[in-house]
Amino acid sequence: MSCRQSGAGAVEQQRRRFADADLKHQAAEYYRINEVPQRLEEVLNTMFYHRPVDFYGYLANYFSELSKPPAISKLVGKRVLDGTGRPILEVEVSCRVRDCDKRICSSMISSHAEFLENASPETVDADEKERYESISTAIEWINKSLNEMLRGLQPTDQHNVDELLGEYFTNKAEEDKERREEKEKENQEVVLPVSQPATAPSGKKKSNKPGKKASLPEKPVLPAEPTEPVVMGSMAIGCISLGVAKTAATICDVPLYLHIASLKHNQELPKELAMPLPMITILSCGKSSPGKLNLMKEVMLIPPTWSTVKQAIERCMDIQKQIMKLVEPRSQQPSAVGDGKKPASRDAGKKAPPSVLKKMSHLGCLAIGSESLEQPLTLIQSACANITLELGIDMYLGINCAAHELMDYSKGKYEVLLGTYKTAEEMVDMYADLLNKFPSIITLIDPLRKEDHEQWIALRNTLGSKCHLIAEDSCRSVSKLLESKTKNRPKCSGLILKHTNEAKISDLLEMTQLLDGQRHISILGSPDGESSDDSLVDLAVGLGTKFIKLGGLSRGERVTKYNRLLAIEEELGKNGRLRDREEHEFIDFTEEEEEEEEEEFDYTDFPAGAVQPAV
């Protein structure tokens, strides 16, 4: 059979199929309902006879453009596990696509609670109970009311979805507040106050003993601000918002980071994007680690701005290997006895010290014991020197002090080392001395409690021109930050934002834009309990944050995010969209303070003719 005959047979076969009565009826009905132009019939007839292979593909593409845009059809909430084995929330998003329900993607979000180390069994049990109740409430919200509320909405309309989620959360927060007030009122009614017997004055006054001066009382330490209770189920809000953003990116066939960038730039894709600098945790010498040192919860390596993410990770891996060699247990190192004599008998029978390498922090780094502030920094310095790297040029340092975990309220001081206490004023001097010894430190995270307002100002005026002073503890709720703006925020140069609880994508967009306008640094940080969802990296790239804080280079849930960071950098480089980073710029706090003082005066409050104060 010739090719012409076989082609004619195929045409005839398709002709008969199209001539079938049912197909004719369906096509005519569709044309009538949708008012398809007359010219379509001419195009189809021409294609049917001359290009039969493309016929059905053309029809599929044409009618897909006439179909309705995908809309949310179903949300499913589930309980899954994070990298530490604790429960977290997952949301699956399904959409109605071309008249069929299809599961598009899922998103995960971690709990607000921190990782409790060295906590009492009662505290751990209470934390697990609260976490379980919160996730159960979130699943109930998702599978019932939120499912009904968001059904039929287009996932590409992020603003509308987040607005509805915000209104829903506000109502739930009001209900939760009323419930708590009623519970407190009931407890007050049940527990009757016990009347104390009045003590009659003895009539004698205690006088100071002669020769002894009355000790002046120290300035009282402000108590920690009461933590605002987290609304049970609030994780559903942030998780759905992220899930909707991921769904929109999938539907639009673009990576999530490009979709986030388009949202930040009013639906216009920027020509170039800069990769955030990774803050890579290399050591943990905090309160839960062995040794005396409590201050350095995380010692981080920060690459120079000109390096790629690939170069930064490779260098950090080399430094980590050198640190492992330097802290090998003595039992694995050769004997230091060089004169051939046997070791002293008093050492006989003693066990070798346990290997510090066996303690791996949940942050994905080594947790080692240190006896002084300088010891871990000197260790990193030696590791860098072994591979011909110089701190301050080839690599920089950052320290997460987590000072709020070190305050001993009975003494009113910070326990920097075991048994060594310092006041807030002494902490400022200590940081100044530390940066003089190690000028490669360019970031301090939570060097003081958020309640130490005066000391934050003193610290920023002293060190603000030398390093970034970052607040993390006071940024637990992004929505609360947006409400308060700059109220009660420490006088810092940047914030670490976390996508937890009711934080919506719109909140992150607004917060980063606000920080950009104030010349403050925005950092996206991973929570203590991390999941395998690598969306955090896409968010950081799309939002344009200066840094990203992911923890160490161990543990699968953290390595997954570093791999995603590498993949995005490679993709931007291939597409010619990779922009060079800006150099580190430390804020002139003196100049900023003068601007803030000027803004504090509201001249509209003065009556007409009144003399306004000179600023």
Salt bridges, closest charged atoms under 4 A:
GLU12 OE2 - ARG16 NE 3.51
GLU29 OE2 - ARG32 NH2 2.30
ASP82 OD2 - ARG86 NE 3.67
GLU92 OE2 - LYS78 NZ 2.77
GLU92 OE2 - ARG103 NE 3.53
ASP99 OD1 - ARG96 NH2 3.10
ASP101 OD1 - ARG96 NH1 3.24
GLU114 OE2 - ARG476 NH2 2.29
GLU117 OE2 - HIS362 ND1 3.55
ASP127 OD2 - ARG131 NH2 3.44
GLU130 OE2 - HIS112 NE2 3.41
GLU148 OE2 - ARG151 NH1 3.21
GLU163 OE1 - HIS159 NE2 3.74
GLU175 OE1 - LYS172 NZ 3.95
ASP176 OD1 - ARG179 NH1 3.29
ASP176 OD2 - ARG180 NE 2.74
GLU228 OE2 - LYS480 NZ 3.93
GLU298 OE2 - LYS549 NZ 2.85
ASP347 OD1 - ARG346 NH1 3.73
GLU374 OE2 - LYS437 NZ 3.02
GLU405 OE2 - LYS297 NZ 3.02
GLU405 OE2 - HIS404 NE2 3.92
ASP408 OD2 - LYS411 NZ 3.93
ASP446 OD2 - HIS404 ND1 3.91
GLU451 OE1 - ARG449 NH1 3.62
ASP452 OD1 - ARG449 NH2 3.03
GLU454 OE1 - LYS219 NZ 3.28
GLU472 OE2 - LYS498 NZ 2.93
GLU472 OE2 - LYS549 NZ 3.95
ASP473 OD1 - HIS404 NE2 3.66
ASP473 OD1 - ARG476 NH2 2.78
GLU502 OE2 - LYS480 NZ 3.98
ASP507 OD2 - LYS504 NZ 3.07
GLU510 OE2 - LYS485 NZ 3.96
ASP516 OD2 - LYS264 NZ 3.07
GLU530 OE1 - LYS561 NZ 3.54
ASP533 OD1 - LYS246 NZ 3.49
ASP538 OD2 - ARG564 NH2 2.82
GLU557 OE2 - ARG555 NE 2.81
GLU570 OE2 - LYS574 NZ 3.43
GLU592 OE1 - ARG460 NH1 3.51
GLU592 OE2 - HIS520 NE2 3.84
GLU593 OE1 - ARG460 NH2 3.49
GLU596 OE1 - LYS491 NZ 3.33
